[in-house]
Amino acid sequence: MKPIQLIITLASLITLGACAAKPVVVTEKVLPKNSEILIGEFGYWKRDCSNRHFDIYIEEYPKEGDIRFEVGSLIITDKAIAGSPNGCVGQSIKSKKVIYIPDPDFVGDDTVSYVVKSSKLLGDRAYDVNINVE
């Protein structure tokens, strides 16, 4: 029975795909008041270079602002965060952007924490972003 389980596990690994990201994880970022900032952009793909579903969970919402998600696009590079590009380098995939918007006229420090989740084998990745609005 164990050899069959191993084969299934290896087959799952082969078809998983990979992840690209442009995380902007900052310990101190200066942002002009009444503006917004991209704090992360992520895209996952399958072995055939098509889009793979993933979720972004906000663990800690900003106390003095809000989060907005936008759809974007990324070009797959040879530097995947997880997995392998699998011959998909140069292909375009859909991405999800995480944007921080401070409250109107807010000046001070704020924090956002979120987790990007895909499959069990590609794993989760947590991000803590500290923002200083001037």
C-alpha positions as CSV (number, residue, x, y, z in Angstrom):
1,M,0.0,0.0,0.0
2,K,2.8,2.5,0.8
3,P,4.3,2.4,-2.7
4,I,0.9,3.4,-4.2
5,Q,0.6,6.3,-1.8
6,L,4.1,7.4,-2.7
7,I,3.3,7.4,-6.4
8,I,0.1,9.4,-5.8
9,T,2.1,11.9,-3.8
10,L,4.7,12.3,-6.5
11,A,2.1,12.7,-9.2
12,S,0.5,15.5,-7.1
13,L,3.9,17.3,-6.8
14,I,4.4,17.2,-10.6
15,T,1.1,18.9,-11.4
16,L,1.1,21.5,-8.7
17,G,2.7,24.5,-10.4
18,A,4.3,27.4,-8.6
19,C,4.0,30.9,-7.3
20,A,5.4,34.3,-8.2
21,A,5.1,37.3,-5.9
22,K,6.1,40.9,-5.5
23,P,5.8,41.2,-1.7
24,V,6.6,44.5,-0.3
25,V,7.2,43.5,3.3
26,V,8.6,46.6,5.0
27,T,9.6,47.3,8.6
28,E,9.3,51.1,8.0
29,K,7.6,52.6,4.9
30,V,6.9,56.3,4.6
31,L,3.6,57.1,2.8
32,P,2.3,60.6,2.1
33,K,-1.1,61.2,3.8
34,N,-4.2,60.9,1.5
35,S,-2.4,58.5,-0.8
36,E,-2.2,54.7,-1.1
37,I,0.4,52.1,-1.5
38,L,0.8,48.6,-3.0
39,I,1.9,46.3,-0.2
40,G,2.0,43.0,-2.1
41,E,1.1,41.3,-5.5
42,F,0.8,37.6,-5.9
43,G,0.1,35.1,-8.7
44,Y,0.1,31.3,-8.7
45,W,0.1,29.0,-11.8
46,K,-0.3,25.4,-12.7
47,R,2.2,23.2,-14.6
48,D,0.5,24.1,-17.9
49,C,1.1,27.8,-17.1
50,S,-2.6,28.5,-16.4
51,N,-3.8,30.4,-13.4
52,R,-4.1,28.6,-10.0
53,H,-6.6,29.6,-7.4
54,F,-5.2,31.0,-4.1
55,D,-6.6,33.1,-1.3
56,I,-5.4,36.1,0.7
57,Y,-6.5,36.3,4.3
58,I,-6.2,39.5,6.4
59,E,-5.0,38.5,9.8
60,E,-4.8,42.0,11.2
61,Y,-6.7,44.9,9.5
62,P,-5.2,48.3,9.7
63,K,-6.6,50.4,12.6
64,E,-6.2,53.7,10.7
65,G,-7.0,52.7,7.2
66,D,-8.4,50.0,4.9
67,I,-7.3,47.3,2.4
68,R,-8.3,47.0,-1.2
69,F,-7.7,44.1,-3.5
70,E,-7.3,44.6,-7.3
71,V,-6.7,42.1,-10.1
72,G,-3.4,42.6,-11.9
73,S,-1.0,40.5,-14.0
74,L,2.5,39.2,-13.5
75,I,5.0,37.8,-15.9
76,I,6.4,34.5,-14.7
77,T,10.1,34.7,-14.0
78,D,12.7,32.0,-13.1
79,K,12.6,33.1,-9.5
80,A,9.4,31.4,-8.1
81,I,8.7,31.8,-4.4
82,A,7.5,28.2,-4.2
83,G,7.7,25.4,-6.8
84,S,9.3,25.7,-10.2
85,P,8.5,27.8,-13.2
86,N,8.1,24.5,-15.2
87,G,8.8,26.1,-18.6
88,C,6.3,29.0,-18.0
89,V,8.9,31.8,-17.8
90,G,7.7,34.8,-19.8
91,Q,4.0,33.8,-19.6
92,S,1.5,36.2,-18.1
93,I,-0.8,35.2,-15.2
94,K,-3.5,36.9,-13.2
95,S,-2.4,38.4,-9.9
96,K,-4.1,39.8,-6.8
97,K,-2.8,43.1,-5.5
98,V,-3.0,44.2,-1.8
99,I,-3.3,47.9,-1.5
100,Y,-3.3,50.0,1.8
101,I,-5.3,53.2,1.9
102,P,-5.0,55.3,5.1
103,D,-8.0,57.1,6.5
104,P,-8.5,60.7,5.2
105,D,-6.0,63.1,6.8
106,F,-4.5,60.3,9.0
107,V,-0.9,60.8,10.0
108,G,1.0,58.1,12.1
109,D,1.8,54.4,12.2
110,D,-0.3,51.6,11.0
111,T,0.1,47.8,10.6
112,V,-1.3,45.2,8.2
113,S,-0.8,41.4,8.5
114,Y,-2.0,38.9,5.9
115,V,-1.4,35.3,4.8
116,V,-1.3,34.1,1.2
117,K,-2.6,30.5,1.0
118,S,-2.5,28.1,-1.9
119,S,-2.2,24.3,-1.8
120,K,-0.8,22.3,1.1
121,L,2.4,21.5,-0.8
122,L,3.0,25.1,-2.0
123,G,2.3,26.2,1.6
124,D,1.3,29.5,3.2
125,R,3.3,32.7,3.4
126,A,2.7,35.4,6.1
127,Y,3.4,39.1,5.7
128,D,3.5,41.8,8.3
129,V,3.7,45.4,6.9
130,N,4.4,48.4,9.1
131,I,3.5,51.7,7.5
132,N,4.3,55.3,8.5
133,V,1.9,57.9,7.0
134,E,3.2,61.4,7.0
